[in-house]
Amino acid sequence: MPRPRTCPCGHPRPYTHCCAPLHDGHPAATAEELMRSRYTAFALGRTDHLLRSWHPSTRPARLDLDPRLHWTGLHILATTGGTAFHTEGTVDFRAHYLEDTRPGELRENSRFLRHQGAWTYLDAHGT
């Protein structure tokens, strides 16, 4: 799949300077940065990054993305912890999508933990 010019995560930076380095294996500096890279991975079909960044205690053996979903926007609503000074954090967000041609929205509060020094996605609660 070709790389997009602007980053799907909503930052004004180009994809190559935003989420692409994380998709290529660089560690996220914050839980929010990891969350944004995971949203972009869903948008681009990067299951390798999604599985690699999932905490081993909750990681599925495989991940099949729904081809009918087209992710169209991300809005970060709030964060707690998740910086270089923390071992856990949360990111509350809204993600917009089209399912076939019908618009939809996912609202979630995701939890992140450091595992072996790197931020990982643990689980989420929908709201």
Buried (B, 14 or more C-beta within 10 A) or exposed (E): EEEBEEBBBBBEEBBEEBBBBBBEEEEBEBBBBBBBBBBBBBBBEBBEBBBBBBBEEEBEEEEEBEEEBEBBBBEBEEBEBBEEEBEBBBBBBBBBBEEEEEEEEBEBBBBBBBBEEBBBBBBBEEE
